């Protein structure tokens, strides 16, 4: 069993490895995570479009003020289903769901795949649920398997798993420095959970916890998927060539602007001009010998007028791919009923496939796990979305889809 677990873990890491460079590049040009990447980002068109699309996904899919979950049994709202609906909605509203999900939407737009971890709060908390947006660089997936790799201080690990005995070669290090980072791997294969300290290929002697989950706490959802791939592809990955080109063009334009401001100069070396002491700043006075030519500007052969045309076309394509020009209002004036129907039809056409995938990979697993936690606590009767009830989703995008189908 342990050998099989090691093989699955290595296979999952291998499957993910080809995506890491793509994700790193996509993040560098949209949401840079370090100063080095931020220093090489010269255009914010993609970053702004990512924020707008993530905000649109939030308002269309999971608006907090909307009554967006309804459980129906045999087409009539039964008392049990009504209590379950109200209880589930109340605990979601009292949790950190609506502040955390926006982080997942940003990952979904940029990387094409996002992971929301749905944990259970201790008894007595305001909500039974606690949510964490897990970076995709910490997640590796296979069919019916999730591996979550993280690092935590040794003292936190021992506090979380007090029965775990630290490997012998780490005991002295941890004793001298309780803040020593320890690499922890948590795997969920089917319903079987195993957590172990990753110190090599030996899992059996480094297991910190085992257990089972009735429902999967790792809710992984994707924007779109190509046949044969495990990870999704989002709008940023599709627009990445244009995003990189725009960034490079803007960088060259800025360099050319620097030349236009300070110029390129040439001077005869007449023994008077000390080139090391020349400072090309506005208002500077540069002495020269009488009769010498001094500094003479050198004209640049570069003509970047065409760059504005190139930038405009590329930026329009980036906004189009990231839906910035398609998810806004049709006009600034008050819309007529016909315009509203046309806008809703556009929304359904643009986001229909993505909405269908998110409904099955995100909304439904979220509700199933929420109902399971609440029923285990005795707050509601046990309800299964597979046999006892059906999920009626009434977020704005779902309402638009139903209106479009009824026309």
C-alpha positions in Angstrom: 0.0 0.0 0.0 2.8 2.4 0.9 4.8 1.6 -2.2 1.6 2.3 -4.2 1.2 5.6 -2.4 4.7 6.7 -3.2 4.3 5.8 -6.9 1.0 7.7 -7.1 2.6 10.7 -5.4 5.6 10.7 -7.8 3.3 10.3 -10.8 1.1 13.2 -9.6 4.2 15.4 -9.3 5.4 14.4 -12.8 2.0 15.2 -14.3 2.1 18.6 -12.6 5.7 19.5 -13.5 4.9 20.5 -17.1 2.4 23.0 -15.8 4.6 24.7 -13.3 6.5 26.8 -15.8 3.2 27.8 -17.5 1.8 28.9 -14.2 4.9 30.8 -13.2 4.9 32.7 -16.6 1.2 33.5 -16.3 1.6 34.8 -12.8 4.6 36.8 -13.7 2.7 38.8 -16.3 -0.5 39.2 -14.4 -0.1 38.8 -10.6 3.7 39.0 -9.9 4.6 37.5 -6.5 8.1 38.9 -6.1 10.0 42.1 -6.7 12.0 40.7 -9.5 8.9 39.8 -11.6 7.2 43.1 -10.7 10.3 45.0 -11.9 10.0 43.4 -15.4 6.2 44.1 -15.7 5.7 47.1 -17.9 2.0 46.8 -18.8 -1.0 46.4 -16.5 -3.6 45.6 -19.2 -3.8 41.9 -18.3 -3.6 42.5 -14.6 -6.6 44.9 -14.7 -8.6 42.5 -16.9 -7.9 39.6 -14.5 -9.3 41.6 -11.6 -12.4 42.6 -13.6 -13.0 39.0 -14.7 -12.6 37.6 -11.2 -15.0 40.2 -9.8 -17.5 39.4 -12.6 -17.2 35.7 -11.8 -17.9 36.5 -8.1 -21.0 38.6 -8.8 -22.4 36.2 -11.4 -21.7 32.9 -9.6 -21.6 33.5 -5.9 -23.1 36.8 -4.8 -23.5 36.9 -1.0 -26.8 38.8 -1.1 -28.4 36.2 -3.5 -30.5 33.2 -2.4 -28.3 30.9 -4.5 -29.0 27.4 -3.1 -32.3 25.6 -3.0 -32.9 21.9 -2.2 -36.0 20.4 -3.7 -37.4 16.9 -3.0 -40.0 15.4 -5.3 -40.4 18.9 -6.9 -42.0 20.2 -3.7 -40.0 22.1 -1.0 -40.3 19.8 2.0 -39.8 21.0 5.6 -36.5 19.0 5.9 -35.1 20.4 2.7 -36.2 23.9 3.6 -34.4 23.7 7.0 -31.3 22.2 5.3 -31.3 25.1 2.7 -31.6 27.8 5.4 -29.0 26.2 7.6 -26.5 25.7 4.9 -27.0 29.2 3.6 -26.6 30.7 7.1 -23.4 28.8 7.8 -21.9 29.9 4.5 -22.8 33.5 5.1 -21.2 33.4 8.6 -18.0 31.7 7.3 -15.1 33.2 5.4 -16.4 31.7 2.1 -17.2 35.0 0.3 -13.8 36.5 1.2 -11.9 33.4 0.2 -13.6 32.4 -3.0 -12.4 35.6 -4.8 -8.8 34.3 -4.4 -9.9 31.1 -6.1 -11.5 33.0 -9.0 -8.2 34.8 -9.6 -6.4 31.4 -9.7 -9.1 30.1 -12.0 -8.7 33.0 -14.4 -4.9 33.1 -14.4 -4.0 29.4 -14.0 -7.2 27.7 -15.3 -7.5 25.6 -12.1 -8.3 26.5 -8.5 -8.5 24.7 -5.2 -10.8 25.6 -2.3 -10.2 23.6 0.9 -13.4 23.3 3.0 -12.6 22.4 6.6 -14.8 22.0 9.6 -14.6 24.5 12.4 -14.6 23.5 16.1 -18.0 23.3 17.9 -19.0 26.8 19.1 -17.6 28.7 16.2 -19.9 31.1 14.3 -19.9 28.8 11.3 -19.4 25.1 10.9 -17.2 25.8 7.9 -13.8 27.3 7.3 -12.3 27.9 3.8 -8.8 28.2 2.5 -7.7 29.0 -1.0 -4.7 26.7 -1.6 -2.1 27.7 -4.2 -2.1 25.3 -7.1 1.7 25.0 -6.8 1.0 23.1 -3.6 -1.5 20.7 -5.2 -1.0 17.7 -7.4 -3.9 15.7 -8.8 -4.7 12.4 -10.4 -8.1 10.9 -11.2 -9.7 10.3 -7.8 -6.5 11.4 -5.9 -5.3 14.7 -4.4 -1.9 15.4 -3.0 -1.4 18.6 -0.9 2.2 19.5 -0.1 2.9 22.2 2.5 5.6 23.3 4.9 5.1 24.2 8.5 7.3 24.8 11.6 8.1 21.7 13.5 6.5 23.1 16.7 3.2 23.6 14.8 3.4 20.1 13.4 3.9 18.5 16.8 1.1 20.6 18.2 -1.3 19.4 15.4 -0.1 15.8 15.6 1.1 15.2 19.2 1.4 11.5 18.8 3.9 11.7 15.9 7.5 10.8 16.6 9.9 12.9 14.7 12.5 11.0 12.5 15.7 10.3 14.4 17.9 12.4 12.0 15.6 15.5 12.6 15.2 15.3 16.4 18.3 17.2 17.4 17.6 19.9 14.7 14.0 20.3 15.8 15.0 20.4 19.5 17.5 23.2 18.9 15.2 25.1 16.5 11.5 24.4 17.0 10.8 26.7 14.0 12.6 24.3 11.6 10.3 24.0 8.5 9.0 20.5 8.0 7.6 19.3 4.6 4.2 17.7 5.1 2.3 15.8 2.4 -1.5 15.2 2.8 -3.1 12.7 0.4 -6.7 11.9 -0.3 -7.2 8.8 -2.5 -10.9 8.1 -2.8 -12.0 8.5 0.8 -8.7 7.4 2.4 -6.6 10.2 4.0 -2.9 9.9 4.8 -0.5 12.6 6.0 3.2 12.0 6.2 6.5 13.9 6.7 8.3 14.0 3.4 11.9 13.1 4.2 12.5 10.8 1.2 10.8 7.7 -0.1 10.0 6.2 3.3 6.3 6.9 4.1 5.5 4.0 6.5 7.8 5.3 9.3 6.8 9.0 8.8 3.0 8.9 8.8 1.5 11.5 11.1 -2.2 10.8 10.5 -4.6 8.4 8.8 -8.4 8.6 8.4 -11.3 8.7 6.0 -13.5 11.5 4.6 -17.1 11.0 3.7 -16.8 13.9 1.3 -13.8 15.5 -0.3 -12.6 18.7 1.4 -10.4 19.6 -1.6 -12.8 21.2 -4.1 -10.8 21.6 -7.3 -12.5 23.2 -10.3 -11.3 24.2 -13.7 -12.2 26.9 -16.4 -11.9 24.5 -19.4 -10.1 21.3 -20.1 -8.4 19.8 -23.1 -8.9 16.1 -23.7 -6.3 14.0 -21.8 -5.2 16.8 -19.4 -5.9 16.9 -15.7 -5.4 20.6 -15.2 -7.5 23.4 -16.7 -6.7 26.2 -19.1 -7.9 29.7 -18.3 -8.2 32.9 -20.3 -4.8 34.1 -19.3 -3.0 31.0 -20.7 -4.8 31.6 -24.0 -3.9 35.3 -24.1 -0.3 34.7 -22.8 1.4 35.3 -26.2 -0.3 38.6 -26.6 0.4 39.6 -23.0 4.1 38.9 -23.4 4.3 40.8 -26.6 2.6 43.8 -25.2 4.9 43.8 -22.2 7.9 43.7 -24.5 6.6 46.5 -26.8 5.9 48.7 -23.8 9.4 48.0 -22.5 10.9 49.1 -25.9 8.7 52.2 -26.0 9.9 53.2 -22.6 13.5 52.7 -23.6 13.0 54.8 -26.7 11.3 57.4 -24.5 14.4 57.5 -22.3 16.5 58.1 -25.4 14.2 60.8 -26.6 14.4 62.6 -23.2 18.2 62.4 -22.5 19.4 61.7 -26.1 22.4 59.9 -27.4 25.4 62.1 -27.7 28.9 62.1 -29.4 31.9 64.3 -28.7 35.4 64.6 -29.9 38.0 63.6 -27.4 39.8 66.9 -27.4 41.4 66.4 -24.0 39.0 69.0 -22.4 35.7 67.2 -22.1 35.7 64.7 -19.3 33.0 62.3 -20.3 32.8 60.8 -16.8 31.7 64.1 -15.4 28.9 64.7 -17.9 25.4 64.4 -16.4 22.6 64.5 -19.1 19.7 66.1 -17.1 17.3 68.9 -18.0 18.9 72.3 -17.5 22.4 71.0 -17.2 25.2 73.2 -18.5 28.1 71.3 -20.1 31.3 73.3 -20.6 33.3 72.9 -23.8 36.6 74.2 -25.1 36.4 77.3 -27.3 36.2 76.3 -30.9 35.4 72.6 -30.1 32.1 71.0 -31.2 31.4 69.8 -27.7 28.6 67.3 -27.4 26.6 66.6 -30.5 23.3 64.7 -30.4 23.2 61.4 -32.3 19.8 60.9 -34.0 18.1 57.6 -33.5 16.9 55.7 -36.5 14.1 54.0 -34.5 10.6 55.1 -35.3 8.1 53.8 -32.7 5.0 55.5 -34.1 3.9 52.0 -35.3 4.1 50.7 -31.8 0.9 52.6 -30.7 -1.0 50.8 -33.4 0.5 47.4 -32.4 -0.2 48.1 -28.7 -3.8 49.1 -29.4 -4.6 45.9 -31.3 -2.8 43.6 -28.8 -4.5 45.3 -25.8 -7.9 44.9 -27.5 -7.3 41.2 -28.1 -6.2 40.7 -24.4 -9.3 42.4 -23.1 -11.4 40.4 -25.5 -9.9 37.1 -24.4 -10.2 38.0 -20.8 -13.8 39.1 -21.4 -13.2 42.7 -20.3 -15.1 44.1 -23.3 -17.9 41.5 -23.1 -19.0 41.3 -19.5 -19.7 45.0 -19.0 -22.9 46.9 -19.6 -24.1 47.2 -23.2 -24.3 51.0 -22.7 -24.1 53.6 -20.1 -27.7 54.6 -20.4 -30.6 52.7 -18.8 -31.1 49.5 -20.8 -34.4 48.4 -22.4 -35.8 44.9 -21.9 -34.5 43.9 -25.3 -31.0 45.1 -24.4 -31.2 43.2 -21.1 -32.2 40.0 -23.0 -29.4 40.5 -25.5 -26.9 41.0 -22.7 -28.0 37.9 -20.9 -27.8 35.9 -24.1 -24.2 37.1 -24.5 -23.4 36.1 -20.9 -24.8 32.6 -21.4 -23.0 32.1 -24.7 -19.6 33.3 -23.3 -19.7 31.6 -19.9 -22.1 28.8 -20.6 -19.6 26.0 -20.9 -17.6 27.4 -17.9 -20.7 27.7 -15.8 -21.7 24.1 -16.5 -18.3 22.8 -15.5 -18.2 25.0 -12.3 -21.7 23.8 -11.4 -20.5 20.2 -11.3 -16.9 20.7 -10.1 -17.4 23.5 -7.6 -21.0 24.3 -6.5 -22.3 20.7 -6.2 -19.3 19.4 -4.2 -19.5 22.5 -2.0 -23.1 21.8 -1.1 -22.6 18.1 -0.7 -19.8 18.6 1.8 -21.7 21.4 3.6 -24.7 19.1 4.0 -22.6 16.3 5.2 -20.9 18.4 7.9 -24.2 19.8 9.1 -25.9 16.5 9.2 -23.1 14.9 11.2 -23.3 17.7 13.7 -27.1 17.0 14.0 -28.1 20.4 12.8 -30.1 19.0 9.9 -31.3 15.6 8.8 -29.1 13.7 6.4 -29.9 14.7 2.8 -28.2 13.3 -0.3 -28.2 15.3 -3.5 -28.0 12.0 -5.4 -31.1 10.4 -4.0 -33.1 12.7 -1.6 -33.0 16.0 -3.3 -31.8 17.9 -6.4 -29.8 21.1 -6.4 -31.5 24.2 -7.8 -28.9 26.9 -8.3 -30.3 30.4 -8.7 -27.2 32.6 -9.0 -27.5 35.3 -11.7 -25.7 33.3 -14.4 -28.1 30.3 -13.8 -31.1 32.6 -14.1 -29.7 34.0 -17.3 -29.3 30.4 -18.7 -32.9 29.5 -17.8 -34.2 32.7 -19.4 -32.3 32.0 -22.5 -33.6 28.4 -22.7 -37.2 29.6 -22.3 -37.1 32.0 -25.2 
